[in-house]
Amino acid sequence: MKQGNKYGTHRVIAPAGSLPQPALALDNAMEIYDNEILIDARTLNIDSSSYAQIRQACDGDAARMKAMIEGIVAGRGKLQNPVTGSGGMLVGTVREIGPRHPDRTLKVGDKIATLVSLSLTPLKLERIERLSPESDQVDVVGQAILFESGIYATLPPDIPERLALALLDVAGAPAQVARLVKEGDAVCIIGGGGKSGLLCCYQAMKSAGPRGRVIVVEHSEENARRVKELGLATEVILADATRAMEVYERVTALVGERGCDVTINNVNVPSTEMSSILVTREGGAVYFFSMATSFSKAALGAEGVGKDVSLLIGNGYAAGHAKLTLGVIRESAPLRELFERLYCKA
């Protein structure tokens, strides 16, 4: 059996010397190296920004979306949207474990969710069995490779598989909120009514406590109503986050010119960077979880308006993120009921 590199560089086809995520093509042959895990993939949870782009490019046509996804995987050996650069994650069953893989507790037959991006995961699809333009969960027949450095979670017995997949896909967001938000903080969550947004709202309300404030900016009336009904914000503003001055004026009307201590950006459309920066106080933090973020726009935009704020990249991994996020659903019956309705349909 061939020896593999910890970070999967042995799978990189082009460009030479690259790591798997920025690589343009990976070797997706499903004969494993000695430190890899082979997975029978069942469901892909495609990144929200990527799925929105694919849906738009295909005019919402399911057959065209299937063909586009299959074409990306065939061309790159992984599911990495060439426009957004992002991927998603998957659930499947462990089929084979290399003898040099360090986790001795994992067993063949275990059901796991990968917690690393599909944009770096060697993937081979036999076929797409189920795809709905309204849902970013795509059922497939295929196989995937997890490198030695690739993190994953064994699926919990008390949470339905589709729900666990949906939650674990965005587990980094509420975990980072738990790190950033302190008791009494004013928090702005831009795009608070989607999957990651709702989890962030819950954690922000919990971390900020009764003396804090959580202000949600939402473009969707349905999502805004959802946040209000669940009691996951102190105030909800219905606004277009690409209109930075409008968002700035409406948020500062609530919290004052000082602005918010922490801003979390969860939207899946571009050009919302300046709304996030303008509503944040001097010395505050902006966490961009959205893969639609342009980090050059954010960095140069903050400089351009003279704002000294910490701009944080949305790292999808934070130590303990899976446990924290699954814990949110165990704590909140209303959130669990909503997510089960959205993600556990037959």
C-alpha positions, -999 to +999 in steps of 0.1 A: +000+000+000+013+034-009+024+059+018+004+091+019+012+126+031-006+138+062-022+168+044-031+149+012-005+165-011+000+131-027-034+135-043-026+168-060-024+167-098-021+204-105-005+228-098+026+210-085+034+219-049-001+229-040-022+217-011-055+199-020-079+228-013-064+254-037-054+227-062-072+227-096-073+189-099-070+160-075-064+123-081-098+108-071-088+071-076-105+052-048-076+029-040-065+043-006-031+052+007-019+039+040-032+069+060-065+076+044-101+067+050-124+055+022-160+065+026-192+054+008-208+088+003-245+091+007-254+128+010-235+160+001-244+192+019-232+218-006-220+251+007-249+277+007-230+302-015-220+275-039-254+260-042-270+294-047-246+301-075-252+267-092-290+272-089-288+307-104-265+295-133-289+267-141-321+288-138-332+265-110-334+235-134-327+203-114-314+183-144-289+211-153-278+214-117-271+177-116-251+179-147-231+209-135-222+193-102-212+161-119-191+181-143-173+199-116-164+166-098-154+149-131-131+178-140-115+185-106-117+152-088-135+171-060-166+193-055-151+228-056-173+254-073-150+273-097-169+305-091-172+306-053-142+283-045-162+266-018-175+230-014-195+217+015-193+185+034-208+149+032-221+120+053-213+084+045-202+051+058-166+041+065-156+014+040-118+011+045-092+025+069-055+027+061-033+009+085-013+041+093-044+062+100-040+076+136-075+071+148-077+036+162-113+041+175-129+044+141-143+012+126-155+000+092-192+006+090-193+037+112-215+065+099-195+098+098-198+134+087-167+149+072-159+183+088-135+194+061-146+210+029-156+191-002-133+216-020-103+195-008-119+160-006-112+136-034-147+125-046-160+102-073-197+102-082-214+072-098-247+092-099-268+118-082-299+101-069-319+130-055-315+168-060-340+196-052-332+232-062-347+243-028-324+221-007-286+221-006-286+184+005-279+162-025-282+124-023-255+105-042-239+072-049-202+076-048-170+074-028-148+099-011-113+100+006-105+116+039-069+124+046-050+118+078-055+155+088-092+155+079-115+159+108-149+142+111-177+134+135-194+101+142-231+107+136-250+109+170-278+084+176-303+110+190-303+134+160-316+124+125-288+120+099-300+148+076-304+172+105-269+164+119-254+169+084-271+203+081-259+214+115-223+201+112-219+219+079-220+253+097-208+242+131-179+267+130-202+297+130-219+294+164-187+281+179-169+313+169-198+334+182-193+317+216-157+328+215-163+364+204-194+375+222-192+385+259-219+392+284-235+426+277-223+429+242-242+445+213-242+420+184-253+425+148-260+394+128-263+401+091-283+373+075-297+359+107-326+339+094-308+311+075-293+279+089-260+293+102-277+326+111-302+311+134-276+291+152-255+322+156-285+341+169-292+315+196-255+315+207-253+353+206-284+356+228-270+331+252-235+346+253-246+383+255-271+375+282-300+397+294-279+429+294-268+424+258-285+431+225-287+410+193-298+429+162-306+409+131-305+423+096-325+402+072-335+407+036-361+379+036-395+387+052-400+350+059-366+347+076-372+379+096-405+366+108-388+333+118-362+350+139-389+370+157-412+340+163-383+321+178-373+350+200-337+349+188-330+386+186-338+417+206-345+436+173-349+426+137-343+450+108-357+441+073-331+455+049-308+447+020-273+442+034-257+453+000-270+488+008-244+497+034-255+532+044-291+521+049-280+493+072-256+516+090-283+542+097-309+517+109-285+498+132-269+529+147-304+543+153-308+514+177-273+512+193-260+547+188-230+559+167-206+538+188-219+507+169-219+470+178-192+451+196-194+421+173-208+417+139-214+383+123-220+380+085-238+349+073-252+360+039-246+340+008-245+369-017-216+393-024-211+430-015-222+430+021-188+436+035-193+474+042-225+470+060-208+447+084-178+470+089-198+503+093-221+490+120-191+477+141-175+499+168-139+510+168-118+480+181-147+456+176-147+424+155-164+414+123-166+377+116-172+368+080-187+333+079-200+338+044-181+323+015-194+351-007-171+375+011-145+394-008-117+398+016-100+425-005-133+445-004-134+440+034-098+450+040-096+479+016-131+490+025-123+492+063-092+512+054-112+535+032-136+545+059-110+547+086-124+518+107-100+500+131-118+467+134-107+431+135-117+413+103-120+376+109-121+349+083-148+323+087-128+293+096-152+264+095-133+246+122-131+255+159-121+231+186-153+216+200-175+231+173-195+199+166-203+193+202-214+229+208-236+230+177-253+197+183-258+209+219-277+239+207-303+216+190-305+195+222-311+227+242-336+244+219-368+224+211-382+252+188-350+253+167-349+215+165-385+214+154-378+240+127-347+223+114-363+189+113-391+204+093-366+219+068-341+191+065-358+158+075-384+156+048-388+122+032 
